[in-house]
Amino acid sequence: MDESLETVLVQFDDDSGIGTLTMNRPDALNALNGQLRDDIIAGLELLEEENADADGVALRAVVLEGAGEKAFCAGADIGGFADESAGDSSARSHYEVIRDFPAPVIAKIDGYCLGGGLETALACDFRLASEGSTFGFPEVNLGILPGAGGIQYVEKLAGPAVAKELAMTGEHISAERAGEEGIVTHVYADDEFGDEVDAFVTDLAGQAPLAIQGIKKSATMAVQTGLEEGLAYDRQLFEGLLETEDHAEGAAAFAEDREPEFEGK
């Protein structure tokens, strides 16, 4: 698949099961406007349709990136703040769709990752950054705060002091510090960035997809509930996975000392 929406490019590789969404507003540093938000959702829906006619799980992982050489996403268009608070309040935001998407979503961050762009990355399962990237919440300079949960996400990843520092000062931090604080999953040298991200995503896409989906659900549950409820939920997921063909294949491959061939069934 190779589709072009107004502000997002959508690609899907049948062999690897990896989908790629490219936010395509490079002249605006891929800043979020209403169209881009809608196209991210539409792009994810297009990718999820790959599973509809598949024998098992076709879509194994999604990479979200920004076009151009300067930014993943530099935040919202200034006029875009009104877009976020207007319209149907019952509609799901692109942040929620990313967060709840069944396959893992990987933010490939190269350049500016600010404001709503950082919140978009924080909604993803993994954040992989080039060493030259920068991160921050500049909203305070406009007399507002990060409105899509940025403070909440950073507080859980790096603690309240770091969350308050980023949101209160509006200053940018380096990829190195973002990695040290746990905001970014991995930081790679600029000249190795593309290859390292490809290796990470390819490895992820090669794992048993139903197990990966279950792990994502478990991790989400862990931050939303208490330990006992989380343990019961994990047990339920575990017992369901024991009945899958992927589990049987994994066990057989282990016994036969070979690489498993998972199909998402």
C-alpha positions as CSV (number, residue, x, y, z in Angstrom):
1,M,0.0,0.0,0.0
2,D,1.1,3.5,-0.8
3,E,-1.5,6.2,-0.2
4,S,-1.2,10.0,-0.1
5,L,-3.7,11.8,2.2
6,E,-3.6,15.6,2.2
7,T,-1.0,15.9,5.0
8,V,0.0,12.3,5.6
9,L,1.8,9.7,3.5
10,V,0.7,6.1,4.3
11,Q,2.8,3.1,3.4
12,F,2.6,-0.6,4.2
13,D,5.2,-3.3,3.6
14,D,3.5,-6.7,3.1
15,D,6.6,-8.7,3.7
16,S,7.5,-7.2,7.1
17,G,4.0,-6.1,8.2
18,I,5.4,-2.6,9.0
19,G,3.2,0.4,8.3
20,T,4.6,3.9,8.1
21,L,2.8,7.2,8.6
22,T,4.7,10.3,7.5
23,M,3.4,13.7,8.7
24,N,3.9,15.7,5.5
25,R,4.0,19.4,6.3
26,P,7.7,20.0,6.2
27,D,7.4,23.7,5.3
28,A,5.5,24.1,8.6
29,L,7.8,21.8,10.5
30,N,5.0,19.2,10.4
31,A,3.0,21.4,12.8
32,L,-0.4,20.0,13.8
33,N,-3.5,21.5,12.3
34,G,-7.0,20.1,12.1
35,Q,-6.2,18.4,8.7
36,L,-3.1,16.7,10.0
37,R,-4.8,15.4,13.1
38,D,-7.6,14.0,11.0
39,D,-5.2,12.5,8.5
40,I,-3.2,10.7,11.2
41,I,-6.4,9.0,12.3
42,A,-7.4,8.2,8.7
43,G,-3.9,6.8,8.0
44,L,-4.1,4.5,11.0
45,E,-7.5,3.3,10.0
46,L,-6.2,2.5,6.5
47,L,-3.3,0.5,8.0
48,E,-5.7,-1.4,10.3
49,E,-7.7,-2.4,7.3
50,E,-4.7,-4.5,6.2
51,N,-5.9,-7.0,8.8
52,A,-9.4,-7.3,7.4
53,D,-8.6,-9.8,4.7
54,A,-5.5,-11.3,6.2
55,D,-5.1,-14.9,7.4
56,G,-4.0,-13.8,10.9
57,V,-2.4,-10.4,11.7
58,A,-1.0,-8.5,8.8
59,L,-0.1,-5.2,10.5
60,R,2.7,-5.9,13.0
61,A,4.0,-2.3,13.8
62,V,3.5,1.3,12.8
63,V,6.3,3.9,12.5
64,L,5.2,7.6,12.8
65,E,7.6,10.1,11.4
66,G,7.9,13.7,10.1
67,A,8.8,14.7,6.6
68,G,11.8,16.9,6.0
69,E,15.1,17.2,7.9
70,K,14.1,19.6,10.7
71,A,11.2,18.2,12.7
72,F,9.2,15.3,13.8
73,C,6.5,17.8,14.7
74,A,7.1,21.3,16.1
75,G,3.7,21.4,17.9
76,A,0.4,23.0,17.0
77,D,-0.1,25.7,14.5
78,I,-0.9,28.7,16.7
79,G,-4.4,28.8,15.3
80,G,-4.6,25.1,15.9
81,F,-5.1,25.5,19.6
82,A,-8.6,26.6,18.9
83,D,-9.1,23.5,16.7
84,E,-8.3,21.2,19.7
85,S,-11.1,22.7,21.8
86,A,-13.7,23.2,19.1
87,G,-16.0,20.7,17.5
88,D,-17.5,17.4,18.7
89,S,-16.1,16.8,22.1
90,S,-17.1,13.1,21.8
91,A,-14.8,12.5,18.8
92,R,-11.6,10.7,19.6
93,S,-8.4,12.7,19.2
94,H,-5.4,11.5,17.3
95,Y,-3.6,11.1,20.6
96,E,-6.2,8.6,21.8
97,V,-6.3,6.7,18.6
98,I,-2.5,6.3,18.7
99,R,-2.5,5.3,22.4
100,D,-5.3,2.7,21.9
101,F,-4.1,1.4,18.5
102,P,-3.8,-2.4,18.7
103,A,-0.3,-2.7,17.0
104,P,2.7,-0.9,18.6
105,V,3.3,2.6,17.3
106,I,6.9,3.9,17.2
107,A,7.7,7.6,17.1
108,K,10.7,8.1,14.8
109,I,12.0,11.5,16.1
110,D,14.5,13.5,14.1
111,G,14.6,17.2,14.9
112,Y,12.1,19.3,16.8
113,C,9.6,17.4,18.9
114,L,7.7,20.2,20.7
115,G,4.3,20.9,22.3
116,G,1.6,18.8,20.7
117,G,4.3,17.0,18.7
118,L,5.9,15.8,21.9
119,E,2.4,14.8,23.2
120,T,1.9,12.9,19.9
121,A,5.2,11.1,20.5
122,L,4.3,10.4,24.2
123,A,1.0,8.7,23.0
124,C,3.2,6.2,21.1
125,D,4.5,3.0,22.6
126,F,8.2,3.8,21.9
127,R,10.1,7.0,21.1
128,L,13.3,6.6,19.1
129,A,15.3,9.8,18.6
130,S,18.3,11.0,16.8
131,E,20.9,12.7,19.0
132,G,20.3,16.0,17.4
133,S,16.6,16.1,18.3
134,T,15.2,18.5,20.9
135,F,12.1,18.3,23.1
136,G,10.0,20.7,25.0
137,F,6.6,22.2,26.0
138,P,6.6,25.8,24.8
139,E,2.9,26.4,25.6
140,V,3.6,28.4,28.7
141,N,5.0,31.2,26.5
142,L,1.5,31.5,25.1
143,G,-0.1,31.6,28.5
144,I,-1.4,28.0,28.3
145,L,-0.3,24.5,29.3
146,P,0.1,21.3,27.3
147,G,-3.5,20.4,26.7
148,A,-3.3,16.7,25.6
149,G,-1.8,15.1,28.7
150,G,1.8,16.0,28.2
151,I,2.4,16.8,31.9
152,Q,0.7,13.6,32.9
153,Y,2.8,11.5,30.6
154,V,6.1,13.1,31.6
155,E,5.2,12.9,35.3
156,K,4.7,9.1,35.0
157,L,7.9,8.7,33.0
158,A,10.3,11.1,34.6
159,G,8.6,12.3,37.8
160,P,6.7,15.5,38.8
161,A,9.8,17.8,39.0
162,V,10.8,17.1,35.4
163,A,7.2,17.5,34.2
164,K,6.9,20.8,35.9
165,E,10.3,22.0,34.7
166,L,9.5,21.3,31.1
167,A,6.0,22.8,31.3
168,M,6.9,25.8,33.5
169,T,10.1,27.0,31.7
170,G,9.1,26.2,28.1
171,E,12.8,25.4,27.5
172,H,14.0,22.8,25.1
173,I,16.0,19.8,26.3
174,S,18.4,17.6,24.3
175,A,17.7,14.1,23.2
176,E,20.5,12.9,25.6
177,R,18.7,14.4,28.6
178,A,15.3,13.2,27.3
179,G,16.8,9.7,27.2
180,E,18.3,10.0,30.7
181,E,14.9,11.0,32.1
182,G,13.1,8.1,30.4
183,I,11.0,10.4,28.1
184,V,12.7,8.9,25.1
185,T,13.2,5.1,24.7
186,H,16.5,5.1,22.8
187,V,18.8,7.8,21.4
188,Y,20.9,7.0,18.4
189,A,23.8,8.8,16.7
190,D,22.6,10.9,13.8
191,D,24.5,8.9,11.2
192,E,23.2,5.6,12.5
193,F,19.6,6.7,13.3
194,G,17.8,5.2,10.2
195,D,19.5,1.8,10.4
196,E,19.0,1.6,14.2
197,V,15.3,2.4,14.0
198,D,14.8,-0.1,11.1
199,A,16.5,-2.8,13.2
200,F,14.3,-2.0,16.3
201,V,11.1,-2.0,14.3
202,T,11.9,-5.1,12.3
203,D,12.7,-7.0,15.4
204,L,9.5,-5.9,17.0
205,A,7.4,-6.8,13.9
206,G,9.0,-10.3,14.0
207,Q,7.5,-11.2,17.3
208,A,4.2,-13.0,17.9
209,P,1.7,-10.2,17.1
210,L,-1.1,-11.4,19.3
211,A,1.3,-11.6,22.2
212,I,2.6,-8.1,21.4
213,Q,-1.0,-6.8,21.4
214,G,-1.6,-8.5,24.8
215,I,1.6,-6.9,26.2
216,K,0.5,-3.5,25.1
217,K,-2.9,-4.0,26.8
218,S,-1.2,-5.2,29.9
219,A,1.1,-2.2,30.1
220,T,-1.8,0.2,29.6
221,M,-3.7,-1.5,32.3
222,A,-0.7,-1.2,34.7
223,V,-0.9,2.6,34.7
224,Q,-4.7,2.7,35.0
225,T,-5.4,0.2,37.9
226,G,-4.0,-1.4,41.0
227,L,-1.7,-4.4,41.2
228,E,-4.3,-7.1,42.0
229,E,-6.6,-6.1,39.2
230,G,-3.6,-5.8,36.8
231,L,-2.4,-9.3,37.8
232,A,-5.8,-10.8,37.2
233,Y,-6.0,-9.1,33.8
234,D,-2.5,-10.4,32.8
235,R,-3.6,-13.9,33.8
236,Q,-6.7,-13.6,31.5
237,L,-4.5,-12.5,28.6
238,F,-2.0,-15.3,29.3
239,E,-4.6,-18.0,29.3
240,G,-6.0,-16.7,26.0
241,L,-2.6,-16.7,24.4
242,L,-2.0,-20.3,25.4
243,E,-4.8,-21.3,23.0
244,T,-3.3,-19.6,20.0
245,E,-1.5,-21.2,17.0
246,D,1.3,-18.7,17.5
247,H,2.0,-20.2,21.0
248,A,2.0,-23.7,19.5
249,E,4.4,-22.5,16.8
250,G,6.7,-20.8,19.3
251,A,6.8,-23.9,21.5
252,A,7.5,-26.2,18.5
253,A,10.2,-23.8,17.2
254,F,11.9,-23.8,20.6
255,A,11.9,-27.6,20.8
256,E,13.2,-27.9,17.2
257,D,15.9,-25.2,17.8
258,R,14.6,-23.0,14.9
259,E,13.2,-19.5,14.4
260,P,9.4,-19.4,14.8
261,E,7.1,-18.2,12.0
262,F,4.3,-16.3,13.7
263,E,1.1,-15.6,11.8
264,G,-1.0,-13.8,14.4
265,K,-3.5,-16.7,14.8
